[in-house]
Amino acid sequence: MIKKIFHSRSCILILAVVTLMSCKEQDSYKETSYFTINDQGELERPRDFRTWVFVGTPLTPNELNNGAAAFPEFHSVYIDPISFKHYKKTGKFREGTIMIKELISVGAKMATSGSGYFMGEYNALEATIKSKKHFPDAPGNWAYFPYHTDDSGKLPAAVKPQDAANCNACHDANAADDFVFTQYYPVLSDAKGVGDINPEDSDRRGKEMKISMGDATAAVEANTETDYKNAGTWDASAPTPDNLDLDFPLGKEELFAYLNTKKYQEFKTQESEAHPSIGPHTKIGWPVRTYMNDILSKSMTDGNKEHPIGSAVVKEMFNDQNVLNGWAVYTKTQDDTASGKGWFWYEVTSTDDSSAIQGIGNGVNGCVGCHAIGKDMVRSAFPFK
């Protein structure tokens, strides 16, 4: 009897210790931070991040972007290990997540393995942090910090967050998961919500690997938001307001009919001639010509940070024979740009078939992703030549 009582008390004691350790582990898990914001609101340059979880290294070279890539360097990305562990368990980026991006120039384009793009020199550093505590008003509570070398080649010891409007607009519209482009990083997309499983240990790859994981991945996917939040690249990600007094209609058939009348050519602000496109309209390098209405022209002239409702652009798209074969259109439909959702987008690749639509509606992700680096979504060089 004495042994049984002692055994029971031992079990209770062991259970209490294990529970206490588990609670402490969870508390530490929540509170562990890999960054420091100083009294000036600056992020002190993170250290030892190459020991964190390596996410991947995307590259968008100039040669594949008509000589004008927005981000021509290699971007090596790391996430702090606790946030990665949390993402695996919950499928969400925790409060306090930090990701580091090292910018590396394109070096040699020929090696013993053949022609390609090979890393050159490190030239900059960027960080992004999710923190409601520090950035309560930022979309998604994400802030972005650039560390660029000075004339002596040194990185600053600390920097303030940059204006996140452009970054957040692009990330919100195009990133697959909470402002993060997980769709381009298999290390993250494979790990989302899988619990204690290590995807890299699986003997399968791609979709077969996800199937082999079973219910963990399926449960996470079942809990994702639907409707506009899961809009595809060329789908509307927000509703289009009704009863707006605009220069042209927004209905699919009505807008197509309007464009065929060429009434937009009466806009006073227009490019003098067609020129090679630097964007993916029909095909990069094929001719385009832009027409801007008076509302947007005045706003651009005034230097407004955000353009008013009714601001509009019509872009004629030509084929390689310089024959008109479609239009790209965008117009502001609400005061707040809302990461591109306050703009209506439309692109059709035919002058005869109204169903040849690439995208239509407010917040079309494929359009916003490109235009987010413009001045409130306007990328056209202004004033026109």
KEGU-492865 format. One line per 8 residues: their letters; for each residue x, y, z of C-alpha. Coordinates in Angstrom, 1 decimal, padded with zeros to 4 digits. Each point is the difference from the previous one (the first is absolute). Layout:
# KEGU-492865
a = X/Y/Z  ...
# end
This chain:
# KEGU-492865
mikkifhs = 000.0/000.0/000.0  002.8/002.3/000.9  001.7/-000.8/-003.3  -003.1/000.8/-002.0  -000.5/003.3/001.8  003.6/000.9/-000.6  -000.3/-001.0/-003.7  -003.1/002.1/-000.4
rscilila = 001.6/003.0/001.6  003.1/-000.5/-002.2  -002.2/000.0/-003.1  -001.7/003.1/001.1  003.3/001.7/000.7  001.5/-001.0/-003.4  -003.2/001.2/-001.8  000.2/003.3/001.9
vvtlmsck = 003.7/000.4/-001.0  -000.7/-000.9/-003.6  -003.0/002.5/-000.1  002.1/002.7/001.6  002.8/-000.6/-002.5  -002.5/000.1/-002.9  -001.5/003.3/001.2  003.4/001.5/000.4
eqdsyket = 000.9/-001.2/-003.5  -003.1/001.5/-001.4  000.6/003.3/001.8  003.5/000.1/-001.3  -001.3/-000.9/-003.4  -002.3/003.0/000.0  002.5/002.5/001.4  003.3/-000.9/-001.7
syftindq = 000.9/003.0/-002.2  002.7/000.2/-002.6  000.0/003.7/-000.5  000.4/003.2/001.9  -001.9/003.3/-000.6  001.9/002.8/001.7  -001.4/003.2/001.6  000.1/001.8/-003.3
gelerprd = -002.2/-002.6/-001.6  002.8/-001.4/-002.0  000.7/-003.7/-000.6  003.5/-000.8/001.1  001.7/-002.1/-002.7  -000.8/-003.7/000.7  003.0/-002.2/000.7  000.7/-003.7/-000.7
frtwvfvg = -002.9/-000.4/-002.3  001.9/-002.4/-002.3  -000.6/-002.5/002.8  -003.7/000.3/-000.4  -002.3/-002.0/-002.3  000.9/000.6/-003.6  -003.1/000.6/-002.1  001.3/000.4/-003.6
tpltpnel = 001.6/002.3/-002.5  -002.2/001.4/-002.8  001.5/002.0/-002.9  -001.7/002.2/-002.6  002.9/000.9/-002.3  000.0/003.0/-002.3  000.3/-002.2/-003.1  -003.4/-001.5/000.7
nngaaafp = -001.6/003.4/000.8  000.8/002.1/-003.1  003.2/001.3/001.7  -001.9/001.7/002.8  -000.7/-002.5/002.8  -001.4/001.6/003.2  002.1/-002.5/002.0  003.0/-001.2/-002.1
efhsvyid = 001.9/-001.5/002.9  -000.1/-003.4/001.6  -002.1/000.2/003.2  001.1/-002.6/002.6  -002.7/-000.2/002.6  000.1/-001.2/003.7  -002.6/-000.3/002.7  000.7/-000.2/003.7
pisfkhyk = -000.2/-003.6/001.3  -002.7/000.6/002.6  -002.3/001.6/-002.5  000.6/-002.9/-002.4  -000.8/-002.5/002.7  -003.2/002.0/000.8  -000.9/000.0/-003.7  000.4/-003.7/-000.2
ktgkfreg = -002.3/-000.6/003.1  -002.7/002.6/-000.8  000.2/000.9/-003.6  000.3/003.7/001.0  002.8/002.5/000.3  000.3/000.9/003.7  000.2/003.4/001.6  003.7/000.8/-000.1
timikeli = 000.8/-001.8/-003.2  003.1/001.4/-001.7  001.3/-000.9/-003.5  003.3/001.2/-001.5  000.8/000.4/-003.6  003.6/000.3/-001.2  000.4/001.6/-003.4  002.7/-001.5/-002.1
svgakmat = 001.1/001.3/-003.4  000.0/-002.2/-003.1  003.6/-001.0/-000.6  001.2/-002.4/-002.6  -002.3/-001.3/-002.7  002.2/-002.8/-001.0  001.4/-002.8/002.1  001.3/-003.6/-000.5
sgsgyfmg = -003.6/-001.2/000.4  -001.1/002.2/-003.0  -001.7/003.4/-000.6  -002.1/001.4/002.8  -000.2/002.6/002.7  002.5/-000.3/002.8  000.3/002.0/003.2  002.3/002.9/000.2
eynaleat = 000.6/002.3/003.0  -002.3/000.9/003.0  -001.2/003.5/-000.5  -002.9/000.7/002.4  -002.2/-001.4/002.7  -003.7/000.3/000.7  -002.3/-001.1/002.8  -003.7/-000.4/000.5
ikskkhfp = -001.7/-000.4/003.4  -003.5/-000.8/001.0  -000.8/001.8/003.3  -003.3/001.4/001.1  001.8/001.4/003.0  002.4/002.1/-002.0  -002.1/000.6/-003.2  -003.7/-000.1/001.0
dapgnway = -001.1/002.1/-003.0  002.0/-001.8/-002.7  -001.9/-002.3/-002.3  000.4/-003.5/001.5  002.3/001.6/002.6  002.9/-000.5/-002.4  002.8/002.6/-000.3  003.0/000.0/-002.3
fpyhtdds = 003.5/001.2/000.7  002.7/000.6/-002.7  003.7/-000.1/000.9  002.1/001.5/-002.9  003.7/000.5/000.0  001.4/003.6/000.2  002.9/001.3/-002.1  002.5/-001.9/002.2
gklpaavk = -001.8/-003.3/-000.6  -001.5/-000.2/003.6  -003.5/-001.0/000.9  -001.7/002.3/002.6  -000.3/-001.3/003.6  -003.7/000.7/000.1  -002.7/001.3/-002.3  -003.6/001.3/000.2
pqdaancn = -002.8/-001.8/-001.9  -000.5/001.2/-003.5  -003.3/001.2/-001.3  -001.8/-003.3/-000.3  -002.8/001.1/-002.4  001.5/-001.4/-003.1  001.4/-003.2/001.7  -003.2/-000.8/001.7
achdanaa = -002.1/000.7/-003.1  002.0/-002.6/-002.0  000.3/-002.5/002.8  -003.7/000.2/001.0  -001.2/-000.4/-003.6  002.4/-002.8/-001.1  001.4/-001.7/003.0  -001.6/-003.4/000.7
ddfvftqy = 000.1/000.2/003.8  -000.2/003.0/002.3  002.1/002.4/-002.2  002.7/-002.7/-000.6  000.7/-001.5/-003.4  -000.1/-003.6/001.3  -001.1/-001.2/-003.5  003.6/000.6/-001.2
ypvlsdak = 001.7/-001.6/003.0  -000.7/-003.8/000.3  001.8/000.0/003.4  -002.9/002.1/001.4  -002.9/-001.4/-002.1  000.9/-003.6/000.8  000.4/000.8/003.8  -003.3/001.9/000.5
gvgdinpe = -001.9/-001.6/002.9  001.6/-003.4/-000.3  000.7/-000.2/003.8  003.0/-002.1/001.0  000.5/-001.4/-003.5  003.2/000.9/-001.8  -001.0/000.3/-003.7  003.7/-000.3/-001.1
dsdrrgke = 000.1/-003.5/001.5  -002.8/-001.3/-002.3  001.0/-002.3/-002.8  -002.5/001.8/-002.2  000.0/003.4/-001.6  -002.5/002.5/-001.3  -003.7/-000.7/000.2  000.6/-003.7/000.8
mkismgda = 001.9/001.1/003.1  -002.9/002.1/001.2  -002.4/-002.9/-000.5  002.3/-002.3/002.0  -000.2/002.5/002.9  -003.6/-000.8/000.5  -002.5/002.0/002.1  002.4/002.7/001.3
taaveant = 000.3/001.8/-003.3  -003.6/-000.6/-001.0  -001.2/001.5/003.3  002.0/003.2/-000.6  -001.3/000.3/-003.6  -003.5/-000.5/001.2  000.3/002.9/002.4  001.3/002.6/-002.5
etdyknag = -002.2/002.9/-000.9  -002.2/-000.3/-003.1  -001.6/002.3/-002.5  002.1/003.1/-000.9  002.9/-000.9/002.3  000.6/-003.1/-002.1  -000.3/001.8/-003.3  002.3/-001.3/-002.8
twdasapt = 002.6/002.2/-001.7  -002.5/001.5/-002.5  -003.1/-000.1/002.2  -001.6/003.0/001.8  001.1/000.0/003.7  -002.7/002.6/001.1  -003.5/001.0/-001.2  -000.4/002.8/-002.5
pdnldldf = -002.1/003.0/001.3  -003.2/000.8/-001.9  -001.4/003.3/-001.2  003.3/001.8/-000.5  000.2/003.1/-002.3  003.0/-001.1/-002.1  001.3/000.8/-003.5  -001.0/-003.5/-001.2
plgkeelf = -002.1/-002.9/001.2  001.4/-002.9/001.9  -002.3/-002.8/-001.2  001.7/-002.7/-002.1  -002.0/000.6/-003.2  -000.5/003.7/000.5  003.7/000.7/000.6  001.0/-002.0/-003.1
aylntkky = -002.5/001.9/-002.1  001.3/003.3/001.3  003.6/-000.9/-000.8  -001.0/-000.8/-003.6  -001.5/003.5/-000.4  003.6/001.4/000.7  -001.6/002.8/002.1  002.9/-000.2/002.4
qefktqes = 002.2/001.5/-002.7  -001.7/003.3/000.8  002.0/000.1/003.3  002.2/003.0/-000.1  002.9/-001.8/001.7  001.3/-002.7/-002.3  003.3/-001.4/-001.2  001.0/001.4/-003.4
eahpsigp = 000.6/-003.5/-001.5  000.3/-003.7/000.9  003.1/-001.3/001.6  001.4/-003.4/001.1  -001.7/-001.2/003.2  002.1/-000.7/003.0  -002.9/-002.0/001.6  -001.7/-003.2/-000.9
htkigwpv = -002.9/001.5/-002.0  -000.5/-002.5/-002.8  003.8/-000.5/-000.2  002.9/001.9/001.5  001.5/002.2/-002.7  -003.1/000.3/-002.2  -001.3/003.5/-000.6  -002.4/001.8/002.4
rtymndil = -001.4/003.5/000.2  -001.5/001.6/003.1  -002.9/002.4/000.5  -000.6/001.7/003.3  -003.2/001.8/001.0  -000.1/003.6/001.4  -000.6/-001.1/003.6  003.1/-002.1/000.1
sksmtdgn = 002.1/002.4/-002.0  -000.8/002.8/002.5  000.8/-002.2/002.9  003.3/-001.0/-001.5  000.8/003.6/-000.7  -000.9/000.9/003.6  002.2/-002.7/001.4  -002.7/-001.7/002.0
kehpigsa = 001.0/-003.1/002.0  -003.3/-001.6/-000.7  -002.2/000.8/-003.1  -003.7/000.8/000.3  -002.9/-002.1/-001.1  -000.5/000.1/-003.8  003.7/000.1/-000.8  000.4/-002.2/-003.0
vvkemfnd = 002.5/-001.3/-002.6  -000.7/-001.8/-003.3  002.9/-001.8/-001.6  -000.2/-001.2/-003.6  001.8/-003.2/-000.7  001.4/-000.9/-003.4  001.4/-003.2/-001.4  003.4/-000.4/-001.6
qnvlngwa = -001.4/001.3/-003.3  -001.1/003.2/001.8  -003.7/-000.9/-000.4  -002.3/000.9/002.9  -001.1/-003.3/001.7  -001.2/001.0/003.5  -000.1/002.4/002.9  001.1/000.2/003.6
vytktqdd = -002.1/002.3/002.3  000.1/001.0/003.6  -002.0/002.6/001.9  -000.3/001.1/003.7  -003.3/-001.0/001.5  000.5/001.0/003.6  002.0/002.5/002.0  002.1/-002.6/001.7
tasgkgwf = 002.4/-001.9/-002.3  -000.3/-002.9/002.5  003.0/-001.9/-001.5  -001.4/000.2/-003.5  -003.6/-001.0/000.9  -001.1/003.6/-000.4  000.8/-000.2/-003.7  -002.0/-001.7/-002.7
wyevtstd = 002.2/-002.0/-002.5  -000.8/-001.3/-003.4  002.0/-001.6/-002.9  -001.3/-001.5/-003.2  002.2/-001.4/-002.7  -002.4/000.4/-003.0  -001.9/002.8/-001.7  -002.7/-002.4/-001.2
dssaiqgi = -000.6/-002.4/002.8  -001.1/001.4/003.3  000.6/-003.3/001.7  003.7/000.1/-000.6  000.6/001.4/003.4  003.2/-000.3/002.0  -001.5/001.5/003.1  -002.9/002.2/001.2
gngvngcv = -001.1/001.5/003.3  001.3/001.8/003.0  003.4/-001.1/001.4  001.0/-002.4/-002.8  003.1/-001.5/001.5  002.0/-000.4/-003.3  -000.5/003.7/-000.7  000.6/001.3/003.5
gchaigkd = 003.2/-002.0/000.4  001.6/001.9/-002.9  -001.5/003.4/000.7  000.6/000.0/003.7  003.4/001.6/-000.4  -001.6/003.0/-001.9  -001.3/003.2/001.4  -003.2/-001.2/001.5
mvrsafpf = -000.1/-002.8/-002.6  001.0/002.3/-002.9  003.2/-001.1/-001.6  -000.1/002.1/-003.2  002.8/002.5/-000.3  -001.5/003.4/000.5  -000.2/002.5/-001.6  -000.5/-001.8/-003.3
k = 002.3/000.6/-002.9
# end
